[in-house]
Structure formats: C-alpha cells, structure tokens
C-alpha cells in the first residue's frame, strides 16, 4: 500500500527510532484516519495475523519483523526460528496537539521463538518528519517508558485494557473489510462516545461509490430493545424517503452471558434515490455488545427501477452482503481470539 492510493487525513513518514534491536533506515508512512484506526491493507500485503496484519502497511510490518528477529538473535541462547502468532492493538491511541500534532499507538505482538512464546510491545510515535518506532519485549521497556510520558501512559492503558479483557467485559468486532477497500469517512469518538468509519473500493469516495462498508459504534442504553428500535427507525426513514413499505427486522440470536444483547439484521431498499438514476440497497446488522451497539452495513448501488425489479436485480449482491455480514461478530478476547481473525480497532 502506498500513500497515493488513499485519501489521507494525516501522513507520517516513520523513521527508525530508539528500538532495542539494531536497525536503521526509514519506515514508510502510515495513514492515520482517526484515533485507533489505520487504513486497511490488501490481503496479499499482510505479513502477520491480527490487528497489525489488517491495519499496518506491509513495510511497517517488515520493519517490526526485522527488529523482532534482531532481538531474538541476541537472546541467550540465540534463536532464528521466529514466528508471529498474533497482533493486537494493546491500548487506545493517544493524540498530542501541542506544540505539534503527534499520534502515539501501541501494538502487542505475540511471538513463538524456538518453542518459547513471548510478547513484544510495538510503539509507534507518528510525528511529521520526526517519527519513531520502538520494539521491546513486554515488561522490558521500563527505561524508555520512564523517558517518554506518552509511552508510559500507553503502557498503563494497555494494562487497564488487559484487566478488562481478563474480566470478560471487552469484545472485539470481527470486520473482514474487503482487501481493495480504503477509508472514505471516519469520525473519532464524540462527546457522547459514538464513532464511525466508512470504506469504499479503491478509486471511489464517500459520495460516488458502488459498494460501501460502514461501521458505527453507539454507546449502549440501559434499557432493552436498542438495536430493534434503531433498525426499525432506519426502515421508517427509508420508507418515507423512498416511498416504499418498511421492511422487517430479523432476529439472529442473543449474545453470550456477559454481552447479553440481541443481534438483528434487516434489508434497506430504495428503488430510486431521489434526484438520481440509481437504486440504493443495504443489509444492516446490529449487535448489542457490553459497551457499544455496533451497526454494520454492506450497501451497494444499482440502476433504478420498480421495487420488484430492484429486488430481483439485487438478489446476487444481497447474498454477497449477507455472507459478508455473517462473518461480522463479537468475540471475547479473554477466552477466544480465533473468532476475530479481522479485529476492528477500538
């Protein structure tokens, strides 16, 4: 992935920093679309599983892999058989704005080296023309953490998140964004805690698109029925706008004991979007998690027509959208990470 292929909101050229493994040379840029989210990379450019494999560009992954190999080669005894088992976003990202804008991120990489399993902290400090990368065995970077307050705070947040995970109250959202997708619009957490991100095929944008994947997080309400009320409201709004009957909402099941919420799905159809010559359809899934109501859409556009014609012409894309959404689920990292091979950052 190269910067010219994306519409960046922030671009940092990542230079070699004070890593604990010998390494030098520049690390190609990452495109930060919002706090906690890097642009998705094509599947054939992913070098490692998990968060970093889906959201860090391939050259950045290569740089971390090289530093891991250097660290293991200097271990006692030295090891050259190094395999990355998993990568996750270890802590919520931090943004400094004064005196300059700096974005701090912390990944946790789990590595198997000559039969032993170890965890490494991977700290990114994105600052225009002055970025750094630190790779250190988890728990061994105390000296660097003492020197850098942001790194120290990331480690504190990472430990707090790990405690949340151990308590079973954290859920990851599996979101296998299509490999040719790029971010079209993103919003970080608002004052009320809501956030969203849209993805479209390469070469399209948030206004002129043929396919769209949209994900949104809304703070959970205390009462029951939040997902049902939201999807029924979306159906009512679509019916008013497009002059069609409101569709049904299907119950797919309930979450685990801790999650305790519903998973629902519906299909939105507009035979002709007002003032256009195209129809717009979407399959929408709503998942009530312990912290957020997750709303995920797979939408597409096709030629306008009658309701019956649009339904018939959209049967294939609808099946593909439903197959995509069948993979979208919450998993509990305390007991099962295999359910989330494509975790969405949070």
MONORFEN-V812265 format. One record per pair of residues at least 12 apart in sequence whose C-alpha atoms are under 8 Angstrom apart, sorted by sequence separation. I is the first residue (numbers start at 0). J is the second residue. If there is no record, write none. Layout:
# MONORFEN-V812265
i->I j->J
i->I j->J
This chain:
# MONORFEN-V812265
i->13 j->25
i->14 j->26
i->40 j->52
i->41 j->53
i->44 j->56
i->45 j->57
i->92 j->104
i->107 j->119
i->108 j->120
i->121 j->133
i->122 j->134
i->184 j->196
i->185 j->197
i->199 j->211
i->234 j->246
i->250 j->262
i->251 j->263
i->268 j->280
i->283 j->295
i->284 j->296
i->301 j->313
i->12 j->25
i->13 j->26
i->14 j->27
i->40 j->53
i->44 j->57
i->47 j->60
i->68 j->81
i->91 j->104
i->92 j->105
i->107 j->120
i->108 j->121
i->120 j->133
i->121 j->134
i->183 j->196
i->184 j->197
i->198 j->211
i->199 j->212
i->250 j->263
i->251 j->264
i->267 j->280
i->268 j->281
i->283 j->296
i->12 j->26
i->13 j->27
i->39 j->53
i->40 j->54
i->46 j->60
i->90 j->104
i->91 j->105
i->106 j->120
i->107 j->121
i->120 j->134
i->121 j->135
i->182 j->196
i->183 j->197
i->184 j->198
i->197 j->211
i->198 j->212
i->249 j->263
i->250 j->264
i->266 j->280
i->267 j->281
i->282 j->296
i->283 j->297
i->12 j->27
i->13 j->28
i->39 j->54
i->40 j->55
i->46 j->61
i->90 j->105
i->105 j->120
i->106 j->121
i->119 j->134
i->120 j->135
i->182 j->197
i->183 j->198
i->197 j->212
i->198 j->213
i->248 j->263
i->249 j->264
i->266 j->281
i->267 j->282
i->281 j->296
i->282 j->297
i->12 j->28
i->13 j->29
i->38 j->54
i->39 j->55
i->40 j->56
i->88 j->104
i->89 j->105
i->90 j->106
i->105 j->121
i->106 j->122
i->119 j->135
i->120 j->136
i->182 j->198
i->183 j->199
i->197 j->213
i->231 j->247
i->248 j->264
i->249 j->265
i->266 j->282
i->267 j->283
i->281 j->297
i->282 j->298
i->11 j->28
i->12 j->29
i->37 j->54
i->38 j->55
i->39 j->56
i->40 j->57
i->88 j->105
i->89 j->106
i->105 j->122
i->119 j->136
i->120 j->137
i->181 j->198
i->182 j->199
i->196 j->213
i->197 j->214
i->231 j->248
i->248 j->265
i->265 j->282
i->266 j->283
i->281 j->298
i->299 j->316
i->10 j->28
i->11 j->29
i->36 j->54
i->37 j->55
i->88 j->106
i->89 j->107
i->104 j->122
i->105 j->123
i->118 j->136
i->119 j->137
i->180 j->198
i->181 j->199
i->195 j->213
i->196 j->214
i->230 j->248
i->247 j->265
i->248 j->266
i->264 j->282
i->265 j->283
i->280 j->298
i->281 j->299
i->10 j->29
i->11 j->30
i->87 j->106
i->88 j->107
i->103 j->122
i->104 j->123
i->117 j->136
i->118 j->137
i->180 j->199
i->181 j->200
i->195 j->214
i->196 j->215
i->246 j->265
i->247 j->266
i->264 j->283
i->265 j->284
i->279 j->298
i->280 j->299
i->10 j->30
i->86 j->106
i->87 j->107
i->103 j->123
i->104 j->124
i->117 j->137
i->180 j->200
i->181 j->201
i->195 j->215
i->246 j->266
i->264 j->284
i->279 j->299
i->280 j->300
i->9 j->30
i->10 j->31
i->86 j->107
i->87 j->108
i->102 j->123
i->103 j->124
i->179 j->200
i->180 j->201
i->183 j->204
i->184 j->205
i->194 j->215
i->195 j->216
i->227 j->248
i->246 j->267
i->263 j->284
i->264 j->285
i->279 j->300
i->8 j->30
i->9 j->31
i->86 j->108
i->102 j->124
i->103 j->125
i->176 j->198
i->179 j->201
i->183 j->205
i->193 j->215
i->194 j->216
i->262 j->284
i->263 j->285
i->278 j->300
i->279 j->301
i->298 j->320
i->7 j->30
i->8 j->31
i->9 j->32
i->85 j->108
i->86 j->109
i->101 j->124
i->102 j->125
i->193 j->216
i->194 j->217
i->262 j->285
i->263 j->286
i->277 j->300
i->278 j->301
i->297 j->320
i->7 j->31
i->8 j->32
i->84 j->108
i->85 j->109
i->101 j->125
i->102 j->126
i->193 j->217
i->262 j->286
i->277 j->301
i->278 j->302
i->7 j->32
i->83 j->108
i->84 j->109
i->85 j->110
i->101 j->126
i->192 j->217
i->193 j->218
i->261 j->286
i->262 j->287
i->277 j->302
i->278 j->303
i->2 j->28
i->29 j->55
i->83 j->109
i->84 j->110
i->100 j->126
i->101 j->127
i->192 j->218
i->243 j->269
i->260 j->286
i->261 j->287
i->276 j->302
i->277 j->303
i->278 j->304
i->297 j->323
i->2 j->29
i->29 j->56
i->83 j->110
i->84 j->111
i->191 j->218
i->260 j->287
i->276 j->303
i->297 j->324
i->2 j->30
i->82 j->110
i->83 j->111
i->122 j->150
i->241 j->269
i->259 j->287
i->260 j->288
i->81 j->110
i->82 j->111
i->241 j->270
i->258 j->287
i->259 j->288
i->260 j->289
i->295 j->324
i->29 j->59
i->81 j->111
i->82 j->112
i->237 j->267
i->241 j->271
i->258 j->288
i->259 j->289
i->27 j->58
i->28 j->59
i->81 j->112
i->237 j->268
i->238 j->269
i->241 j->272
i->258 j->289
i->272 j->303
i->278 j->309
i->26 j->58
i->27 j->59
i->80 j->112
i->81 j->113
i->237 j->269
i->241 j->273
i->257 j->289
i->271 j->303
i->26 j->59
i->79 j->112
i->80 j->113
i->234 j->267
i->240 j->273
i->254 j->287
i->270 j->303
i->271 j->304
i->280 j->313
i->52 j->86
i->78 j->112
i->79 j->113
i->230 j->264
i->254 j->288
i->270 j->304
i->48 j->83
i->51 j->86
i->78 j->113
i->226 j->261
i->230 j->265
i->270 j->305
i->282 j->317
i->26 j->62
i->47 j->83
i->48 j->84
i->49 j->85
i->50 j->86
i->51 j->87
i->176 j->212
i->226 j->262
i->227 j->263
i->270 j->306
i->281 j->317
i->47 j->84
i->48 j->85
i->49 j->86
i->50 j->87
i->51 j->88
i->224 j->261
i->226 j->263
i->269 j->306
i->47 j->85
i->48 j->86
i->49 j->87
i->50 j->88
i->282 j->320
i->47 j->86
i->270 j->309
i->281 j->320
i->282 j->321
i->0 j->40
i->284 j->324
i->0 j->41
i->71 j->112
i->288 j->329
i->268 j->310
i->286 j->328
i->22 j->65
i->286 j->329
i->0 j->44
i->22 j->66
i->21 j->66
i->20 j->66
i->103 j->149
i->19 j->66
i->20 j->67
i->103 j->150
i->18 j->66
i->21 j->69
i->105 j->153
i->20 j->69
i->104 j->153
i->105 j->154
i->20 j->70
i->19 j->70
i->230 j->283
i->51 j->106
i->230 j->285
i->0 j->56
i->35 j->91
i->93 j->149
i->0 j->57
i->34 j->91
i->35 j->92
i->34 j->92
i->63 j->121
i->34 j->93
i->226 j->285
i->34 j->94
i->93 j->153
i->226 j->286
i->92 j->153
i->226 j->287
i->91 j->153
i->225 j->287
i->90 j->153
i->243 j->306
i->90 j->154
i->91 j->156
i->90 j->156
i->91 j->157
i->226 j->292
i->67 j->134
i->90 j->157
i->225 j->292
i->34 j->102
i->66 j->134
i->89 j->157
i->219 j->287
i->35 j->104
i->219 j->288
i->90 j->160
i->219 j->289
i->63 j->134
i->89 j->160
i->219 j->290
i->218 j->290
i->219 j->291
i->218 j->291
i->219 j->292
i->217 j->291
i->218 j->292
i->216 j->291
i->217 j->292
i->216 j->292
i->217 j->293
i->216 j->293
i->215 j->293
i->216 j->294
i->214 j->293
i->215 j->294
i->214 j->294
i->215 j->295
i->213 j->294
i->214 j->295
i->213 j->295
i->214 j->296
i->212 j->295
i->213 j->296
i->212 j->296
i->213 j->297
i->211 j->296
i->212 j->297
i->211 j->297
i->212 j->298
i->210 j->297
i->211 j->298
i->210 j->298
i->211 j->299
i->168 j->257
i->210 j->299
i->167 j->257
i->168 j->258
i->209 j->299
i->210 j->300
i->208 j->299
i->209 j->300
i->208 j->300
i->209 j->301
i->13 j->125
i->12 j->125
i->13 j->126
i->11 j->125
i->12 j->126
i->14 j->128
i->16 j->130
i->17 j->131
i->18 j->132
i->19 j->133
i->20 j->134
i->11 j->126
i->12 j->127
i->13 j->128
i->14 j->129
i->15 j->130
i->16 j->131
i->17 j->132
i->18 j->133
i->19 j->134
i->20 j->135
i->11 j->127
i->12 j->128
i->13 j->129
i->14 j->130
i->15 j->131
i->16 j->132
i->17 j->133
i->18 j->134
i->19 j->135
i->10 j->127
i->11 j->128
i->12 j->129
i->13 j->130
i->14 j->131
i->15 j->132
i->16 j->133
i->18 j->135
i->12 j->130
i->13 j->131
i->14 j->132
i->170 j->288
i->11 j->130
i->13 j->132
i->170 j->289
i->169 j->289
i->168 j->289
i->169 j->290
i->41 j->177
i->42 j->178
i->39 j->176
i->41 j->178
i->40 j->178
i->41 j->179
i->39 j->178
i->40 j->179
i->41 j->180
i->40 j->180
i->39 j->180
i->39 j->181
i->38 j->181
i->39 j->182
i->38 j->182
i->175 j->323
i->32 j->182
i->175 j->326
i->33 j->185
i->174 j->326
i->175 j->327
i->32 j->185
i->33 j->186
i->34 j->187
i->173 j->326
i->174 j->327
i->33 j->187
i->173 j->327
i->174 j->328
i->172 j->327
i->173 j->328
i->172 j->328
i->173 j->329
i->172 j->329
i->173 j->330
i->171 j->329
i->172 j->330
i->170 j->329
i->171 j->330
i->170 j->330
i->171 j->331
i->170 j->331
i->171 j->332
i->169 j->331
i->170 j->332
i->168 j->331
i->169 j->332
i->167 j->331
i->167 j->332
i->173 j->338
i->174 j->339
i->175 j->340
i->176 j->341
i->167 j->333
i->173 j->339
i->175 j->341
i->164 j->331
i->166 j->333
i->172 j->339
i->173 j->340
i->174 j->341
i->175 j->342
i->164 j->332
i->165 j->333
i->171 j->339
i->173 j->341
i->174 j->342
i->164 j->333
i->173 j->342
i->174 j->343
i->172 j->342
i->173 j->343
i->171 j->342
i->172 j->343
i->171 j->343
i->171 j->344
i->171 j->345
i->5 j->181
i->6 j->182
i->5 j->182
i->6 j->183
i->5 j->201
i->4 j->201
i->4 j->202
i->91 j->345
i->88 j->344
i->88 j->345
i->53 j->341
i->53 j->342
i->49 j->340
i->50 j->341
i->48 j->340
i->49 j->341
i->50 j->342
i->49 j->342
i->50 j->343
i->50 j->344
i->36 j->344
i->35 j->344
i->36 j->345
i->35 j->345
